[in-house]
Amino acid sequence: MLAVGFIGHSGVGKTTLMEKVLARLVSRGRSVSVIKSSHHSVDIDTPGKDTYRYRTAGAQEVMLVTSKRWALMKELEEPGKLSDMLAVLDPVDIVLVEGYKSAEGIARIIVHRKDCDGSELQFVPGVVAVATDDETLVVPEGITKLDLNSPGAVANFVVTLKADNDLL
C-alpha cells in the first residue's frame, strides 16, 4: 500500500485538501485510509465512561465496539512511529497521512498558501510535490507543483505515485 504524507504549517488547509482528495480517490474506486498525527494531547475518551475508567485503571489497550464501528485506544510510552501505525491498518490502496514530517519511506506533498504567515517551505526528505495557490512560487527541479484549489489534480498525482511506486 502506498502512504502519501501531507505536511505544512498549521492553518494552510492540509485537512481540507486531504478530505477533498480522499473523496475523489474513493469515487474512483480506490480504498483509502487516513492517519492524522497531532502534536497536541487529544483524548477521545470521556471521563466517567466505562472505557475511560478502564484506561485510567491501567489497561494498556481499551477497545470500544458498536454495531457500526470500533475504536482502539492504546497507551504509548513514546510517540507512535508511522511504520507501527501503518502496520495496524487493514490493507488499502492508499493511506493519506497528515503530519509525520520526519518519518522515512513515504512520499510527501507540502501544502502551501501564499498568504499564510510563517509558511517558509521546508523540503524534507520524500517531498515530491507542493500543492499551492501561489502561482509565482518556484519549486526545486524534480518537485511537482500542484494547484491547491484543484483537489482532482492532486488526486491524479497521488494515483500516479501509486502506479509508479508501491512503497509499502
Contacts in CASP RR format, 6 or more apart in sequence:
PFRMAT RR
TARGET T0000
AUTHOR 0000-0000-0000
METHOD contacts of the structure
MODEL  1
MLAVGFIGHSGVGKTTLMEKVLARLVSRGRSVSVIKSSHHSVDIDTPGKD
TYRYRTAGAQEVMLVTSKRWALMKELEEPGKLSDMLAVLDPVDIVLVEGY
KSAEGIARIIVHRKDCDGSELQFVPGVVAVATDDETLVVPEGITKLDLNS
PGAVANFVVTLKADNDLL
1 86 0 8 1.000
1 89 0 8 1.000
1 91 0 8 1.000
1 92 0 8 1.000
1 93 0 8 1.000
1 94 0 8 1.000
1 95 0 8 1.000
1 166 0 8 1.000
1 168 0 8 1.000
2 93 0 8 1.000
2 94 0 8 1.000
2 95 0 8 1.000
2 107 0 8 1.000
2 158 0 8 1.000
2 161 0 8 1.000
2 162 0 8 1.000
2 165 0 8 1.000
2 166 0 8 1.000
2 167 0 8 1.000
2 168 0 8 1.000
3 82 0 8 1.000
3 86 0 8 1.000
3 94 0 8 1.000
3 95 0 8 1.000
3 97 0 8 1.000
3 105 0 8 1.000
3 106 0 8 1.000
3 107 0 8 1.000
3 167 0 8 1.000
3 168 0 8 1.000
4 94 0 8 1.000
4 95 0 8 1.000
4 96 0 8 1.000
4 97 0 8 1.000
4 106 0 8 1.000
4 107 0 8 1.000
4 108 0 8 1.000
4 109 0 8 1.000
4 158 0 8 1.000
4 161 0 8 1.000
5 96 0 8 1.000
5 97 0 8 1.000
5 98 0 8 1.000
5 99 0 8 1.000
5 100 0 8 1.000
5 106 0 8 1.000
5 107 0 8 1.000
5 108 0 8 1.000
5 109 0 8 1.000
6 14 0 8 1.000
6 17 0 8 1.000
6 18 0 8 1.000
6 96 0 8 1.000
6 97 0 8 1.000
6 98 0 8 1.000
6 99 0 8 1.000
6 108 0 8 1.000
6 109 0 8 1.000
6 111 0 8 1.000
6 131 0 8 1.000
7 14 0 8 1.000
7 98 0 8 1.000
7 99 0 8 1.000
7 100 0 8 1.000
7 101 0 8 1.000
7 108 0 8 1.000
7 109 0 8 1.000
7 110 0 8 1.000
7 111 0 8 1.000
7 122 0 8 1.000
7 124 0 8 1.000
7 127 0 8 1.000
8 14 0 8 1.000
8 101 0 8 1.000
8 110 0 8 1.000
8 111 0 8 1.000
8 112 0 8 1.000
8 119 0 8 1.000
8 122 0 8 1.000
9 116 0 8 1.000
9 118 0 8 1.000
9 119 0 8 1.000
11 113 0 8 1.000
11 116 0 8 1.000
12 111 0 8 1.000
12 112 0 8 1.000
12 113 0 8 1.000
12 116 0 8 1.000
12 119 0 8 1.000
13 111 0 8 1.000
13 113 0 8 1.000
14 98 0 8 1.000
14 99 0 8 1.000
14 111 0 8 1.000
15 36 0 8 1.000
15 98 0 8 1.000
17 111 0 8 1.000
17 131 0 8 1.000
17 148 0 8 1.000
17 151 0 8 1.000
17 154 0 8 1.000
18 34 0 8 1.000
18 96 0 8 1.000
18 98 0 8 1.000
20 151 0 8 1.000
20 152 0 8 1.000
20 154 0 8 1.000
21 96 0 8 1.000
21 151 0 8 1.000
21 152 0 8 1.000
21 154 0 8 1.000
21 155 0 8 1.000
21 158 0 8 1.000
22 32 0 8 1.000
22 34 0 8 1.000
22 96 0 8 1.000
23 151 0 8 1.000
24 151 0 8 1.000
24 152 0 8 1.000
24 155 0 8 1.000
25 32 0 8 1.000
25 93 0 8 1.000
25 94 0 8 1.000
25 155 0 8 1.000
25 158 0 8 1.000
25 159 0 8 1.000
26 32 0 8 1.000
28 155 0 8 1.000
28 159 0 8 1.000
30 93 0 8 1.000
30 94 0 8 1.000
30 159 0 8 1.000
30 162 0 8 1.000
31 92 0 8 1.000
31 93 0 8 1.000
31 94 0 8 1.000
32 92 0 8 1.000
32 93 0 8 1.000
32 94 0 8 1.000
32 95 0 8 1.000
32 96 0 8 1.000
33 89 0 8 1.000
33 90 0 8 1.000
33 92 0 8 1.000
33 94 0 8 1.000
33 95 0 8 1.000
33 96 0 8 1.000
34 95 0 8 1.000
34 96 0 8 1.000
34 97 0 8 1.000
34 98 0 8 1.000
35 82 0 8 1.000
35 85 0 8 1.000
35 86 0 8 1.000
35 89 0 8 1.000
35 95 0 8 1.000
35 96 0 8 1.000
35 97 0 8 1.000
35 98 0 8 1.000
35 100 0 8 1.000
36 97 0 8 1.000
36 98 0 8 1.000
36 99 0 8 1.000
37 82 0 8 1.000
37 97 0 8 1.000
37 98 0 8 1.000
37 99 0 8 1.000
37 100 0 8 1.000
44 71 0 8 1.000
44 73 0 8 1.000
45 51 0 8 1.000
45 52 0 8 1.000
45 55 0 8 1.000
45 62 0 8 1.000
45 73 0 8 1.000
46 52 0 8 1.000
51 62 0 8 1.000
51 64 0 8 1.000
51 73 0 8 1.000
54 62 0 8 1.000
55 62 0 8 1.000
55 73 0 8 1.000
55 75 0 8 1.000
58 75 0 8 1.000
59 75 0 8 1.000
60 74 0 8 1.000
60 75 0 8 1.000
61 72 0 8 1.000
61 73 0 8 1.000
61 74 0 8 1.000
61 75 0 8 1.000
62 72 0 8 1.000
62 73 0 8 1.000
63 70 0 8 1.000
63 71 0 8 1.000
63 72 0 8 1.000
63 73 0 8 1.000
64 70 0 8 1.000
64 71 0 8 1.000
64 72 0 8 1.000
64 73 0 8 1.000
81 103 0 8 1.000
82 97 0 8 1.000
82 100 0 8 1.000
82 103 0 8 1.000
82 106 0 8 1.000
83 103 0 8 1.000
86 95 0 8 1.000
86 168 0 8 1.000
89 95 0 8 1.000
93 162 0 8 1.000
94 158 0 8 1.000
94 162 0 8 1.000
95 168 0 8 1.000
96 158 0 8 1.000
97 103 0 8 1.000
97 106 0 8 1.000
100 106 0 8 1.000
101 108 0 8 1.000
101 122 0 8 1.000
101 124 0 8 1.000
102 124 0 8 1.000
104 125 0 8 1.000
105 126 0 8 1.000
105 167 0 8 1.000
105 168 0 8 1.000
106 126 0 8 1.000
106 167 0 8 1.000
106 168 0 8 1.000
107 126 0 8 1.000
107 128 0 8 1.000
107 161 0 8 1.000
107 165 0 8 1.000
107 167 0 8 1.000
108 124 0 8 1.000
108 126 0 8 1.000
108 127 0 8 1.000
108 128 0 8 1.000
109 127 0 8 1.000
109 128 0 8 1.000
109 129 0 8 1.000
109 130 0 8 1.000
109 131 0 8 1.000
109 146 0 8 1.000
109 154 0 8 1.000
109 157 0 8 1.000
110 121 0 8 1.000
110 122 0 8 1.000
110 123 0 8 1.000
110 127 0 8 1.000
110 129 0 8 1.000
110 130 0 8 1.000
110 131 0 8 1.000
110 132 0 8 1.000
111 130 0 8 1.000
111 131 0 8 1.000
111 132 0 8 1.000
111 148 0 8 1.000
112 119 0 8 1.000
112 121 0 8 1.000
112 130 0 8 1.000
112 131 0 8 1.000
112 132 0 8 1.000
112 133 0 8 1.000
112 134 0 8 1.000
112 137 0 8 1.000
112 148 0 8 1.000
113 119 0 8 1.000
113 132 0 8 1.000
113 133 0 8 1.000
113 134 0 8 1.000
113 148 0 8 1.000
114 132 0 8 1.000
114 133 0 8 1.000
114 134 0 8 1.000
114 136 0 8 1.000
114 137 0 8 1.000
121 130 0 8 1.000
123 140 0 8 1.000
123 143 0 8 1.000
127 143 0 8 1.000
128 143 0 8 1.000
128 144 0 8 1.000
128 161 0 8 1.000
129 143 0 8 1.000
129 144 0 8 1.000
129 145 0 8 1.000
129 146 0 8 1.000
129 154 0 8 1.000
129 157 0 8 1.000
130 137 0 8 1.000
130 139 0 8 1.000
130 143 0 8 1.000
130 144 0 8 1.000
130 145 0 8 1.000
130 146 0 8 1.000
131 146 0 8 1.000
131 147 0 8 1.000
131 148 0 8 1.000
131 154 0 8 1.000
132 145 0 8 1.000
132 146 0 8 1.000
132 147 0 8 1.000
132 148 0 8 1.000
133 147 0 8 1.000
133 148 0 8 1.000
133 149 0 8 1.000
137 145 0 8 1.000
139 145 0 8 1.000
144 157 0 8 1.000
146 153 0 8 1.000
146 154 0 8 1.000
146 157 0 8 1.000
147 153 0 8 1.000
147 154 0 8 1.000
148 154 0 8 1.000
END
